[in-house]
Amino acid sequence: MKWNDYTTIAESLEESFSDVDLMQISDEDLVRLVNSLSAFSEKGAPPPEDVLGAIMTVWIQLKDNLEGDDSRWDAYV
């Protein structure tokens, strides 16, 4: 898994870190979580521009689908 696999990354993050409050996560925390995924092969490499936003967007959508309430994310997507 590489940085541009943002959908797969988001799915893996939701599976491994479903308890993370996405409204409180920083870019640095997100990079740390991605680097901690065992299948992630670009550990230590900086993410390309806009990839962190893409990961967060997909992760938020995954949470919305699982929780059934997307109103708290209106300001972010």
KOLGU-4560 file (N, C-alpha, C; in nm, 3 decimals, padded with zeros to 5 digits):
<recs>
<n_xx: 00.086 n_yy: -00.117 n_zz: 00.000 ca_xx: 00.000 ca_yy: 00.000 ca_zz: 00.000 c_xx: 00.090 c_yy: 00.123 c_zz: 00.000 mol: A seq: 1 type: MET>
<n_xx: 00.059 n_yy: 00.218 n_zz: -00.087 ca_xx: 00.137 ca_yy: 00.341 ca_zz: -00.101 c_xx: 00.046 c_yy: 00.462 c_zz: -00.079 mol: A seq: 2 type: LYS>
<n_xx: 00.108 n_yy: 00.580 n_zz: -00.068 ca_xx: 00.031 ca_yy: 00.701 ca_zz: -00.038 c_xx: -00.087 c_yy: 00.720 c_zz: -00.133 mol: A seq: 3 type: TRP>
<n_xx: -00.069 n_yy: 00.693 n_zz: -00.260 ca_xx: -00.177 ca_yy: 00.717 ca_zz: -00.356 c_xx: -00.291 c_yy: 00.616 c_zz: -00.346 mol: A seq: 4 type: ASN>
<n_xx: -00.277 n_yy: 00.515 n_zz: -00.265 ca_xx: -00.384 ca_yy: 00.417 ca_zz: -00.240 c_xx: -00.474 c_yy: 00.468 c_zz: -00.127 mol: A seq: 5 type: ASP>
<n_xx: -00.520 n_yy: 00.592 n_zz: -00.140 ca_xx: -00.588 ca_yy: 00.658 ca_zz: -00.028 c_xx: -00.716 c_yy: 00.588 c_zz: 00.015 mol: A seq: 6 type: TYR>
<n_xx: -00.789 n_yy: 00.525 n_zz: -00.076 ca_xx: -00.911 ca_yy: 00.454 ca_zz: -00.037 c_xx: -00.876 c_yy: 00.332 c_zz: 00.048 mol: A seq: 7 type: THR>
<n_xx: -00.778 n_yy: 00.257 n_zz: 00.005 ca_xx: -00.735 ca_yy: 00.139 ca_zz: 00.082 c_xx: -00.677 c_yy: 00.181 c_zz: 00.216 mol: A seq: 8 type: THR>
<n_xx: -00.602 n_yy: 00.291 n_zz: 00.217 ca_xx: -00.547 ca_yy: 00.342 ca_zz: 00.343 c_xx: -00.660 c_yy: 00.378 c_zz: 00.439 mol: A seq: 9 type: ILE>
<n_xx: -00.760 n_yy: 00.451 n_zz: 00.389 ca_xx: -00.872 ca_yy: 00.491 ca_zz: 00.475 c_xx: -00.946 c_yy: 00.370 c_zz: 00.529 mol: A seq: 10 type: ALA>
<n_xx: -00.967 n_yy: 00.270 n_zz: 00.446 ca_xx: -01.033 ca_yy: 00.148 ca_zz: 00.491 c_xx: -00.951 c_yy: 00.077 c_zz: 00.599 mol: A seq: 11 type: GLU>
<n_xx: -00.820 n_yy: 00.073 n_zz: 00.581 ca_xx: -00.732 ca_yy: 00.010 ca_zz: 00.680 c_xx: -00.731 c_yy: 00.090 c_zz: 00.810 mol: A seq: 12 type: SER>
<n_xx: -00.731 n_yy: 00.223 n_zz: 00.798 ca_xx: -00.734 ca_yy: 00.307 ca_zz: 00.919 c_xx: -00.865 c_yy: 00.286 c_zz: 00.996 mol: A seq: 13 type: LEU>
<n_xx: -00.976 n_yy: 00.280 n_zz: 00.925 ca_xx: -01.104 ca_yy: 00.258 ca_zz: 00.993 c_xx: -01.107 c_yy: 00.122 c_zz: 01.061 mol: A seq: 14 type: GLU>
<n_xx: -01.051 n_yy: 00.023 n_zz: 00.996 ca_xx: -01.046 ca_yy: -00.110 ca_zz: 01.055 c_xx: -00.956 c_yy: -00.115 c_zz: 01.179 mol: A seq: 15 type: GLU>
<n_xx: -00.843 n_yy: -00.045 n_zz: 01.172 ca_xx: -00.745 ca_yy: -00.050 ca_zz: 01.282 c_xx: -00.767 c_yy: 00.055 c_zz: 01.390 mol: A seq: 16 type: SER>
<n_xx: -00.822 n_yy: 00.169 n_zz: 01.352 ca_xx: -00.833 ca_yy: 00.282 ca_zz: 01.445 c_xx: -00.972 c_yy: 00.345 c_zz: 01.443 mol: A seq: 17 type: PHE>
<n_xx: -01.074 n_yy: 00.262 n_zz: 01.451 ca_xx: -01.211 ca_yy: 00.313 ca_zz: 01.442 c_xx: -01.249 c_yy: 00.407 c_zz: 01.556 mol: A seq: 18 type: SER>
<n_xx: -01.173 n_yy: 00.403 n_zz: 01.665 ca_xx: -01.204 ca_yy: 00.486 ca_zz: 01.781 c_xx: -01.144 c_yy: 00.627 c_zz: 01.772 mol: A seq: 19 type: ASP>
<n_xx: -01.068 n_yy: 00.656 n_zz: 01.667 ca_xx: -01.005 ca_yy: 00.786 ca_zz: 01.652 c_xx: -01.112 c_yy: 00.891 c_zz: 01.624 mol: A seq: 20 type: VAL>
<n_xx: -01.103 n_yy: 01.004 n_zz: 01.694 ca_xx: -01.193 ca_yy: 01.117 ca_zz: 01.671 c_xx: -01.139 c_yy: 01.198 c_zz: 01.554 mol: A seq: 21 type: ASP>
<n_xx: -01.201 n_yy: 01.185 n_zz: 01.439 ca_xx: -01.150 ca_yy: 01.251 ca_zz: 01.319 c_xx: -01.161 c_yy: 01.402 c_zz: 01.324 mol: A seq: 22 type: LEU>
<n_xx: -01.242 n_yy: 01.454 n_zz: 01.414 ca_xx: -01.253 ca_yy: 01.599 ca_zz: 01.429 c_xx: -01.134 c_yy: 01.655 c_zz: 01.506 mol: A seq: 23 type: MET>
<n_xx: -01.057 n_yy: 01.569 n_zz: 01.571 ca_xx: -00.944 ca_yy: 01.613 ca_zz: 01.652 c_xx: -00.808 c_yy: 01.571 c_zz: 01.596 mol: A seq: 24 type: GLN>
<n_xx: -00.804 n_yy: 01.496 n_zz: 01.488 ca_xx: -00.679 ca_yy: 01.442 ca_zz: 01.437 c_xx: -00.602 c_yy: 01.548 c_zz: 01.357 mol: A seq: 25 type: ILE>
<n_xx: -00.473 n_yy: 01.556 n_zz: 01.381 ca_xx: -00.387 ca_yy: 01.649 ca_zz: 01.307 c_xx: -00.325 c_yy: 01.577 c_zz: 01.187 mol: A seq: 26 type: SER>
<n_xx: -00.269 n_yy: 01.653 n_zz: 01.096 ca_xx: -00.201 ca_yy: 01.592 ca_zz: 00.982 c_xx: -00.086 c_yy: 01.504 c_zz: 01.030 mol: A seq: 27 type: ASP>
<n_xx: -00.014 n_yy: 01.550 n_zz: 01.131 ca_xx: 00.098 ca_yy: 01.472 ca_zz: 01.185 c_xx: 00.049 c_yy: 01.340 c_zz: 01.244 mol: A seq: 28 type: GLU>
<n_xx: -00.064 n_yy: 01.343 n_zz: 01.314 ca_xx: -00.122 ca_yy: 01.220 ca_zz: 01.369 c_xx: -00.165 c_yy: 01.125 c_zz: 01.258 mol: A seq: 29 type: ASP>
<n_xx: -00.224 n_yy: 01.180 n_zz: 01.152 ca_xx: -00.268 ca_yy: 01.098 ca_zz: 01.041 c_xx: -00.149 c_yy: 01.029 c_zz: 00.974 mol: A seq: 30 type: LEU>
<n_xx: -00.042 n_yy: 01.104 n_zz: 00.952 ca_xx: 00.079 ca_yy: 01.046 ca_zz: 00.893 c_xx: 00.133 c_yy: 00.935 c_zz: 00.982 mol: A seq: 31 type: VAL>
<n_xx: 00.133 n_yy: 00.958 n_zz: 01.114 ca_xx: 00.181 ca_yy: 00.857 ca_zz: 01.208 c_xx: 00.096 c_yy: 00.730 c_zz: 01.201 mol: A seq: 32 type: ARG>
<n_xx: -00.036 n_yy: 00.746 n_zz: 01.195 ca_xx: -00.125 ca_yy: 00.630 ca_zz: 01.187 c_xx: -00.104 c_yy: 00.553 c_zz: 01.057 mol: A seq: 33 type: LEU>
<n_xx: -00.093 n_yy: 00.625 n_zz: 00.946 ca_xx: -00.070 ca_yy: 00.559 ca_zz: 00.817 c_xx: 00.061 c_yy: 00.481 c_zz: 00.821 mol: A seq: 34 type: VAL>
<n_xx: 00.166 n_yy: 00.544 n_zz: 00.874 ca_xx: 00.296 ca_yy: 00.477 ca_zz: 00.882 c_xx: 00.293 c_yy: 00.355 c_zz: 00.972 mol: A seq: 35 type: ASN>
<n_xx: 00.199 n_yy: 00.349 n_zz: 01.064 ca_xx: 00.190 ca_yy: 00.235 ca_zz: 01.155 c_xx: 00.119 c_yy: 00.115 c_zz: 01.094 mol: A seq: 36 type: SER>
<n_xx: 00.054 n_yy: 00.134 n_zz: 00.979 ca_xx: -00.014 ca_yy: 00.023 ca_zz: 00.914 c_xx: 00.089 c_yy: -00.075 c_zz: 00.858 mol: A seq: 37 type: LEU>
<n_xx: 00.075 n_yy: -00.201 n_zz: 00.890 ca_xx: 00.175 ca_yy: -00.300 ca_zz: 00.849 c_xx: 00.187 c_yy: -00.314 c_zz: 00.697 mol: A seq: 38 type: SER>
<n_xx: 00.079 n_yy: -00.294 n_zz: 00.624 ca_xx: 00.082 ca_yy: -00.309 ca_zz: 00.479 c_xx: 00.131 c_yy: -00.184 c_zz: 00.406 mol: A seq: 39 type: ALA>
<n_xx: 00.155 n_yy: -00.077 n_zz: 00.480 ca_xx: 00.199 ca_yy: 00.048 ca_zz: 00.418 c_xx: 00.348 c_yy: 00.039 c_zz: 00.387 mol: A seq: 40 type: PHE>
<n_xx: 00.385 n_yy: 00.058 n_zz: 00.262 ca_xx: 00.524 ca_yy: 00.035 ca_zz: 00.218 c_xx: 00.607 c_yy: 00.162 c_zz: 00.202 mol: A seq: 41 type: SER>
<n_xx: 00.547 n_yy: 00.278 n_zz: 00.219 ca_xx: 00.623 ca_yy: 00.403 ca_zz: 00.202 c_xx: 00.648 c_yy: 00.473 c_zz: 00.335 mol: A seq: 42 type: GLU>
<n_xx: 00.679 n_yy: 00.394 n_zz: 00.437 ca_xx: 00.704 ca_yy: 00.450 ca_zz: 00.570 c_xx: 00.818 c_yy: 00.553 c_zz: 00.563 mol: A seq: 43 type: LYS>
<n_xx: 00.793 n_yy: 00.667 n_zz: 00.623 ca_xx: 00.893 ca_yy: 00.773 ca_zz: 00.626 c_xx: 00.889 c_yy: 00.867 c_zz: 00.507 mol: A seq: 44 type: GLY>
<n_xx: 00.825 n_yy: 00.828 n_zz: 00.399 ca_xx: 00.813 ca_yy: 00.915 ca_zz: 00.282 c_xx: 00.702 c_yy: 01.017 c_zz: 00.305 mol: A seq: 45 type: ALA>
<n_xx: 00.724 n_yy: 01.142 n_zz: 00.270 ca_xx: 00.617 ca_yy: 01.241 ca_zz: 00.288 c_xx: 00.502 c_yy: 01.214 c_zz: 00.192 mol: A seq: 46 type: PRO>
<n_xx: 00.380 n_yy: 01.240 n_zz: 00.236 ca_xx: 00.265 ca_yy: 01.217 ca_zz: 00.146 c_xx: 00.262 c_yy: 01.321 c_zz: 00.035 mol: A seq: 47 type: PRO>
<n_xx: 00.220 n_yy: 01.283 n_zz: -00.084 ca_xx: 00.202 ca_yy: 01.381 ca_zz: -00.192 c_xx: 00.095 c_yy: 01.484 c_zz: -00.153 mol: A seq: 48 type: PRO>
<n_xx: 00.102 n_yy: 01.598 n_zz: -00.216 ca_xx: 00.006 ca_yy: 01.704 ca_zz: -00.189 c_xx: -00.137 c_yy: 01.654 c_zz: -00.209 mol: A seq: 49 type: GLU>
<n_xx: -00.224 n_yy: 01.690 n_zz: -00.120 ca_xx: -00.368 ca_yy: 01.658 ca_zz: -00.123 c_xx: -00.403 c_yy: 01.515 c_zz: -00.085 mol: A seq: 50 type: ASP>
<n_xx: -00.306 n_yy: 01.427 n_zz: -00.064 ca_xx: -00.338 ca_yy: 01.288 ca_zz: -00.029 c_xx: -00.396 c_yy: 01.279 c_zz: 00.112 mol: A seq: 51 type: VAL>
<n_xx: -00.345 n_yy: 01.356 n_zz: 00.207 ca_xx: -00.401 ca_yy: 01.350 ca_zz: 00.342 c_xx: -00.547 c_yy: 01.390 c_zz: 00.342 mol: A seq: 52 type: LEU>
<n_xx: -00.581 n_yy: 01.493 n_zz: 00.265 ca_xx: -00.721 ca_yy: 01.534 ca_zz: 00.254 c_xx: -00.808 c_yy: 01.426 c_zz: 00.191 mol: A seq: 53 type: GLY>
<n_xx: -00.753 n_yy: 01.357 n_zz: 00.092 ca_xx: -00.828 ca_yy: 01.249 ca_zz: 00.027 c_xx: -00.850 c_yy: 01.134 c_zz: 00.124 mol: A seq: 54 type: ALA>
<n_xx: -00.747 n_yy: 01.100 n_zz: 00.201 ca_xx: -00.760 ca_yy: 00.994 ca_zz: 00.302 c_xx: -00.868 c_yy: 01.031 c_zz: 00.402 mol: A seq: 55 type: ILE>
<n_xx: -00.863 n_yy: 01.154 n_zz: 00.452 ca_xx: -00.962 ca_yy: 01.198 ca_zz: 00.551 c_xx: -01.103 c_yy: 01.197 c_zz: 00.493 mol: A seq: 56 type: MET>
<n_xx: -01.119 n_yy: 01.242 n_zz: 00.370 ca_xx: -01.251 ca_yy: 01.244 ca_zz: 00.308 c_xx: -01.310 c_yy: 01.103 c_zz: 00.300 mol: A seq: 57 type: THR>
<n_xx: -01.230 n_yy: 01.009 n_zz: 00.255 ca_xx: -01.278 ca_yy: 00.871 ca_zz: 00.244 c_xx: -01.305 c_yy: 00.814 c_zz: 00.383 mol: A seq: 58 type: VAL>
<n_xx: -01.217 n_yy: 00.840 n_zz: 00.479 ca_xx: -01.235 ca_yy: 00.787 ca_zz: 00.615 c_xx: -01.363 c_yy: 00.843 c_zz: 00.676 mol: A seq: 59 type: TRP>
<n_xx: -01.388 n_yy: 00.971 n_zz: 00.657 ca_xx: -01.512 ca_yy: 01.033 ca_zz: 00.707 c_xx: -01.633 c_yy: 00.967 c_zz: 00.642 mol: A seq: 60 type: ILE>
<n_xx: -01.627 n_yy: 00.944 n_zz: 00.512 ca_xx: -01.739 ca_yy: 00.879 ca_zz: 00.443 c_xx: -01.761 c_yy: 00.738 c_zz: 00.496 mol: A seq: 61 type: GLN>
<n_xx: -01.653 n_yy: 00.666 n_zz: 00.523 ca_xx: -01.666 ca_yy: 00.532 ca_zz: 00.580 c_xx: -01.734 c_yy: 00.537 c_zz: 00.716 mol: A seq: 62 type: LEU>
<n_xx: -01.691 n_yy: 00.630 n_zz: 00.801 ca_xx: -01.752 ca_yy: 00.644 ca_zz: 00.934 c_xx: -01.899 c_yy: 00.679 c_zz: 00.921 mol: A seq: 63 type: LYS>
<n_xx: -01.931 n_yy: 00.770 n_zz: 00.828 ca_xx: -02.070 ca_yy: 00.809 ca_zz: 00.808 c_xx: -02.156 c_yy: 00.690 c_zz: 00.770 mol: A seq: 64 type: ASP>
<n_xx: -02.104 n_yy: 00.608 n_zz: 00.680 ca_xx: -02.179 ca_yy: 00.490 ca_zz: 00.636 c_xx: -02.199 c_yy: 00.391 c_zz: 00.750 mol: A seq: 65 type: ASN>
<n_xx: -02.100 n_yy: 00.379 n_zz: 00.837 ca_xx: -02.110 ca_yy: 00.285 ca_zz: 00.948 c_xx: -02.199 c_yy: 00.338 c_zz: 01.060 mol: A seq: 66 type: LEU>
<n_xx: -02.192 n_yy: 00.469 n_zz: 01.084 ca_xx: -02.267 ca_yy: 00.529 ca_zz: 01.194 c_xx: -02.404 c_yy: 00.580 c_zz: 01.151 mol: A seq: 67 type: GLU>
<n_xx: -02.421 n_yy: 00.606 n_zz: 01.022 ca_xx: -02.549 ca_yy: 00.651 ca_zz: 00.972 c_xx: -02.582 c_yy: 00.796 c_zz: 01.000 mol: A seq: 68 type: GLY>
<n_xx: -02.486 n_yy: 00.876 n_zz: 01.048 ca_xx: -02.511 ca_yy: 01.017 ca_zz: 01.078 c_xx: -02.396 c_yy: 01.099 c_zz: 01.024 mol: A seq: 69 type: ASP>
<n_xx: -02.424 n_yy: 01.180 n_zz: 00.922 ca_xx: -02.317 ca_yy: 01.258 ca_zz: 00.863 c_xx: -02.328 c_yy: 01.407 c_zz: 00.894 mol: A seq: 70 type: ASP>
<n_xx: -02.420 n_yy: 01.449 n_zz: 00.974 ca_xx: -02.442 ca_yy: 01.591 ca_zz: 00.997 c_xx: -02.324 c_yy: 01.660 c_zz: 01.066 mol: A seq: 71 type: SER>
<n_xx: -02.249 n_yy: 01.588 n_zz: 01.148 ca_xx: -02.138 ca_yy: 01.653 ca_zz: 01.219 c_xx: -02.020 c_yy: 01.685 c_zz: 01.128 mol: A seq: 72 type: ARG>
<n_xx: -02.020 n_yy: 01.630 n_zz: 01.005 ca_xx: -01.909 ca_yy: 01.652 ca_zz: 00.913 c_xx: -01.939 c_yy: 01.758 c_zz: 00.809 mol: A seq: 73 type: TRP>
<n_xx: -02.055 n_yy: 01.818 n_zz: 00.812 ca_xx: -02.096 ca_yy: 01.910 ca_zz: 00.706 c_xx: -01.993 c_yy: 02.020 c_zz: 00.679 mol: A seq: 74 type: ASP>
<n_xx: -01.926 n_yy: 02.067 n_zz: 00.780 ca_xx: -01.829 ca_yy: 02.175 ca_zz: 00.763 c_xx: -01.697 c_yy: 02.126 c_zz: 00.704 mol: A seq: 75 type: ALA>
<n_xx: -01.674 n_yy: 01.996 n_zz: 00.699 ca_xx: -01.545 ca_yy: 01.942 ca_zz: 00.656 c_xx: -01.545 c_yy: 01.883 c_zz: 00.518 mol: A seq: 76 type: TYR>
<n_xx: -01.659 n_yy: 01.848 n_zz: 00.464 ca_xx: -01.662 ca_yy: 01.786 ca_zz: 00.331 c_xx: -01.737 c_yy: 01.872 c_zz: 00.232 mol: A seq: 77 type: VAL>
</recs>
